[in-house]
Amino acid sequence: MGNDYKNIREEALEDAPPDNVESAMDKVASVLNLSRKKNINTKDGETAQKQVMIRATDEDHEKWKQCAEHLGVSMAEFIRSACNDKYEDIMVCKHPLEFRKSYPWREDCLKCGKVLRDGDGHTHLRSNMPQQ
């Protein structure tokens, strides 16, 4: 009995016309230009390995999506780029060495007031300037 039902069901499925969703997807797939966008801000051979989940309002999501499309990048790349730009603003001191004050226990930038290194040798901020 079980095999008879299975055979009848398979025959019915073979004879049935494709459903609307399947035919619609086939039509869409036939005209799609499948491609991958290049990761603009990643180094050669480097891929993103970590994932960050954030909550956003529908309005914020739509604004970010529009901006990413305008720039021609993925939304993930847009958000990654925005975060990296903010990191540079906050964490990288771009002032020349003459604005540095070095002590055995820490190093400060006199221009922006950022602590570049503490007494334990922990680097708090990066510097784009070469070290002496």
C-alpha positions as CSV (number, residue, x, y, z in Angstrom):
1,M,0.0,0.0,0.0
2,G,2.8,2.4,0.9
3,N,4.7,1.9,-2.3
4,D,1.5,2.3,-4.4
5,Y,0.8,5.7,-2.8
6,K,4.4,6.8,-3.3
7,N,4.3,5.8,-7.0
8,I,0.9,7.5,-7.6
9,R,2.2,10.7,-5.9
10,E,5.4,10.8,-8.0
11,E,3.4,10.3,-11.2
12,A,1.0,13.1,-10.2
13,L,3.9,15.4,-9.5
14,E,5.6,14.6,-12.8
15,D,2.4,15.4,-14.7
16,A,1.5,18.6,-12.8
17,P,2.4,21.9,-14.4
18,P,5.0,24.0,-12.6
19,D,3.6,26.3,-9.9
20,N,3.5,30.0,-10.4
21,V,6.4,30.7,-8.1
22,E,8.7,28.3,-9.9
23,S,7.9,29.7,-13.3
24,A,8.2,33.3,-12.0
25,M,11.6,32.5,-10.5
26,D,12.7,30.9,-13.7
27,K,11.8,34.0,-15.7
28,V,13.6,36.3,-13.2
29,A,16.7,34.0,-13.2
30,S,16.9,34.0,-17.0
31,V,17.4,37.8,-17.1
32,L,19.6,38.3,-14.0
33,N,23.2,39.4,-14.5
34,L,24.8,37.5,-11.7
35,S,28.0,39.1,-10.4
36,R,29.8,39.8,-7.2
37,K,30.9,43.3,-6.1
38,K,34.5,43.8,-5.3
39,N,35.3,44.5,-1.7
40,I,36.7,48.0,-1.9
41,N,38.2,48.5,1.5
42,T,39.8,45.1,2.1
43,K,43.4,44.3,1.5
44,D,44.3,41.9,-1.2
45,G,43.6,38.3,-0.1
46,E,41.9,39.5,3.0
47,T,38.3,38.4,3.7
48,A,36.0,39.4,6.6
49,Q,36.0,36.7,9.2
50,K,33.9,38.2,12.0
51,Q,30.2,39.0,11.9
52,V,28.5,41.8,13.8
53,M,24.8,42.0,14.3
54,I,23.2,45.4,14.9
55,R,19.6,46.5,15.3
56,A,18.5,49.4,13.2
57,T,15.2,51.2,12.6
58,D,13.5,50.7,9.2
59,E,14.3,54.3,8.5
60,D,18.0,53.9,9.3
61,H,18.2,50.7,7.3
62,E,16.7,52.3,4.2
63,K,19.0,55.4,4.5
64,W,22.1,53.1,4.7
65,K,20.9,51.0,1.8
66,Q,20.3,54.0,-0.4
67,C,23.7,55.4,0.4
68,A,25.4,52.1,-0.3
69,E,23.6,51.7,-3.6
70,H,24.6,55.3,-4.5
71,L,28.3,54.4,-3.8
72,G,28.0,51.1,-5.6
73,V,29.0,49.0,-2.7
74,S,27.3,46.4,-0.6
75,M,25.6,47.5,2.6
76,A,28.0,45.5,4.6
77,E,30.9,47.2,2.9
78,F,29.3,50.6,3.5
79,I,28.9,49.9,7.2
80,R,32.4,48.5,7.5
81,S,33.8,51.6,5.8
82,A,31.8,54.0,8.1
83,C,33.0,52.2,11.2
84,N,36.7,52.1,10.0
85,D,36.5,55.9,9.2
86,K,35.1,56.5,12.7
87,Y,37.9,54.4,14.2
88,E,40.5,56.5,12.3
89,D,38.9,59.7,13.7
90,I,39.0,58.5,17.3
91,M,41.9,56.1,17.6
92,V,44.6,57.5,15.2
93,C,46.6,60.5,16.2
94,K,47.7,62.3,13.0
95,H,49.7,65.1,14.6
96,P,53.4,65.5,14.0
97,L,56.0,64.2,16.5
98,E,56.7,67.7,17.8
99,F,53.3,67.7,19.5
100,R,54.3,64.5,21.4
101,K,55.3,64.4,25.0
102,S,57.0,61.2,26.1
103,Y,57.4,60.1,29.7
104,P,58.7,56.7,30.9
105,W,55.2,55.9,32.0
106,R,53.2,57.2,29.0
107,E,53.1,59.2,25.8
108,D,50.7,61.9,25.0
109,C,49.8,64.1,22.1
110,L,49.8,67.7,23.2
111,K,47.6,68.8,20.3
112,C,44.6,66.5,20.7
113,G,45.2,65.2,24.3
114,K,45.1,61.6,23.3
115,V,47.1,59.1,25.4
116,L,49.2,57.1,22.9
117,R,50.8,54.7,25.4
118,D,50.5,54.0,29.1
119,G,53.0,52.8,31.7
120,D,52.2,49.2,31.1
121,G,53.2,49.5,27.5
122,H,49.6,49.3,26.3
123,T,49.1,51.3,23.1
124,H,45.8,53.1,23.3
125,L,45.9,54.8,20.0
126,R,47.7,54.4,16.7
127,S,49.9,57.0,15.2
128,N,50.4,57.6,11.5
129,M,53.7,59.4,12.3
130,P,57.0,57.4,12.3
131,Q,58.5,56.8,15.7
132,Q,61.8,58.3,16.6
